């Protein structure tokens, strides 16, 4: 495999997903850090050389650049037990990964960023108007996970997959965004199961 470089912000859950996947499959990553609060992913050098979309994470594979955390996780996990062989199970794994980016991350992760890193006193008036909706949507996402995980130990295929990595990243720090994880006992039990998996690394 070509030399792999992760362009990341270490506090980002999306970046952590890639580090966690790499740890589980035993693939070493070189890491290059950027501070998104200081606009380091909006410089001409980053936009021209790493990602014209101005976002991280980006997994550099030799001379190729792969943005988006889900794509990078799937690249690293290809051929490993983290991706089910069964056609439905694999699609169900992807269903949870797509759901995470559409229903979970925009609410749970955004509130974490605003409350733990930006600070509510520094939010715009428009951002403040979005907080109640994002809080409600984040709680709905956690409740949906809780109901599902009350029936199964992991999100897809009945075992640990990339879907669990994708959802673990921001769920395990959801309280930084003002969510109360004790309200979701099946989620908290699942978080413990994920953290007990061989190869697990901390954020």
C-alpha positions in Angstrom: 0.0 0.0 0.0 1.2 3.5 -0.8 2.3 5.8 1.9 -0.8 7.2 3.7 -1.0 10.7 5.1 -4.1 11.8 7.0 -4.7 15.6 6.7 -6.8 16.3 9.8 -7.8 18.3 12.8 -7.2 16.1 15.8 -10.3 17.2 17.7 -12.6 16.3 14.7 -14.7 13.2 15.0 -14.7 12.8 11.2 -10.9 12.6 11.3 -11.0 10.3 14.3 -13.1 7.8 12.3 -10.2 7.4 9.9 -7.6 7.0 12.6 -9.8 4.4 14.4 -10.4 2.4 11.2 -6.7 2.4 10.5 -6.0 1.2 14.0 -8.5 -1.7 13.7 -6.9 -2.9 10.5 -3.3 -2.3 11.5 -2.5 0.3 8.9 -0.1 3.1 9.9 -0.9 6.7 9.1 1.3 9.7 8.9 -0.7 12.7 10.3 -0.7 16.3 9.3 -2.7 18.6 11.5 -4.6 21.8 10.6 -6.5 24.1 12.9 -9.9 24.8 11.2 -10.6 27.5 13.7 -7.6 29.5 12.3 -8.7 28.9 8.7 -5.8 26.6 7.9 -7.9 24.6 5.5 -8.8 27.7 3.5 -5.3 28.7 2.5 -4.3 28.7 -1.2 -1.8 25.9 -0.5 -4.5 23.7 1.1 -7.1 24.4 -1.6 -4.7 23.9 -4.4 -2.8 21.0 -3.0 -5.1 19.0 -0.7 -8.8 19.6 -1.1 -10.4 22.4 -3.2 -13.5 22.0 -1.0 -11.4 23.4 1.9 -12.4 20.6 4.3 -10.8 17.8 6.3 -10.3 14.9 6.7 -8.4 14.0 3.5 -6.6 10.7 3.2 -3.6 11.1 0.9 -2.7 7.9 -0.8 0.6 8.4 -2.5 -0.1 11.2 -4.9 -3.9 10.8 -4.7 -6.2 12.6 -2.3 -9.4 11.1 -1.0 -11.7 13.5 0.9 -14.7 12.5 3.0 -14.4 10.4 6.1 -16.7 7.6 4.9 -14.8 7.1 1.7 -11.4 7.0 3.5 -12.7 4.5 6.1 -14.0 2.2 3.3 -10.7 2.5 1.5 -8.8 1.4 4.6 -11.2 -1.3 5.6 -11.5 -2.9 2.1 -11.0 -6.7 2.4 -11.1 -6.7 6.2 -13.8 -8.1 8.6 -15.0 -4.5 9.1 -16.9 -4.7 5.8 -19.4 -7.6 5.6 -19.3 -9.9 2.6 -23.0 -10.5 2.5 -24.7 -8.1 0.1 -27.5 -7.0 2.3 -25.3 -6.6 5.4 -22.8 -4.5 3.4 -25.6 -2.3 2.2 -27.1 -2.0 5.7 -23.6 -0.9 7.0 -23.6 1.8 4.3 -27.2 2.8 5.3 -26.0 3.6 8.8 -22.9 5.5 7.4 -25.1 7.6 5.1 -27.6 8.2 7.9 -24.8 9.3 10.2 -23.8 12.1 7.8 -27.3 13.2 7.1 -29.2 12.8 10.4 -26.6 12.5 13.2 -23.4 14.4 12.4 -25.1 17.7 11.3 -26.8 17.9 14.7 -24.7 16.1 17.3 -21.3 17.1 15.9 -22.4 20.7 15.0 -23.6 21.4 18.6 -20.4 19.9 20.0 -18.3 22.2 17.8 -20.4 25.2 18.7 -20.6 24.6 22.4 -17.2 23.0 23.1 -14.9 24.8 20.6 -16.6 28.0 19.3 -18.5 29.0 22.4 -22.1 30.0 22.4 -21.2 33.7 23.1 -19.3 33.7 19.8 -22.1 32.2 17.7 -24.0 34.4 15.2 -27.6 35.2 15.8 -28.6 32.9 13.0 -26.6 30.0 14.5 -28.3 30.5 17.9 -31.7 30.2 16.2 -30.6 26.8 14.9 -29.7 25.4 18.3 -33.2 24.2 19.4 -33.8 22.4 16.0 -30.4 20.8 16.1 -30.9 19.7 19.7 -34.2 18.1 18.9 -32.9 16.4 15.8 -29.8 15.1 17.6 -32.0 13.7 20.4 -34.1 12.0 17.8 -31.1 10.5 16.2 -29.8 9.2 19.5 -33.3 7.8 20.3 -33.4 6.0 17.0 -30.0 4.4 17.7 -31.1 3.5 21.2 -34.1 1.6 19.9 -32.1 -0.2 17.3 -29.2 -1.1 19.6 -31.7 -2.5 22.2 -32.3 -5.3 19.6 -28.7 -5.9 18.4 -25.2 -5.6 19.8 -23.9 -3.6 16.8 -25.5 -1.5 14.1 -25.2 -3.8 11.1 -24.6 -7.5 10.4 -24.8 -8.3 14.1 -21.2 -7.6 14.5 -18.6 -4.7 14.6 -18.3 -3.0 11.3 -17.3 0.4 9.8 -20.8 1.6 10.6 -20.0 1.3 14.3 -16.8 3.3 13.9 -18.7 6.0 11.9 -21.3 6.4 14.6 -19.0 6.0 17.6 -16.9 9.0 16.7 -19.4 11.7 17.5 -21.7 9.7 19.7 -19.1 9.1 22.4 -18.5 12.8 22.8 -22.1 13.9 22.3 -22.2 15.3 25.9 -19.8 18.0 24.8 -22.7 19.2 22.6 -25.2 19.2 25.4 -26.7 15.7 25.0 -27.3 13.5 28.0 -26.1 10.0 27.0 -27.5 8.4 30.2 -31.0 8.8 28.6 -30.0 6.2 26.0 -28.9 3.0 27.9 -28.6 0.9 24.8 -26.4 3.5 23.2 -24.2 3.7 26.3 -23.8 -0.1 26.4 -22.9 -0.1 22.7 -20.3 2.6 23.3 -18.7 0.4 25.9 -18.7 -2.6 23.5 -17.0 -0.5 20.7 -14.4 0.7 23.1 -13.6 -2.9 24.2 -12.8 -4.0 20.6 -9.2 -5.1 20.0 -7.3 -2.3 18.4 -9.4 0.5 19.8 -7.6 3.9 20.2 -8.8 7.0 22.0 -9.8 10.2 20.2 
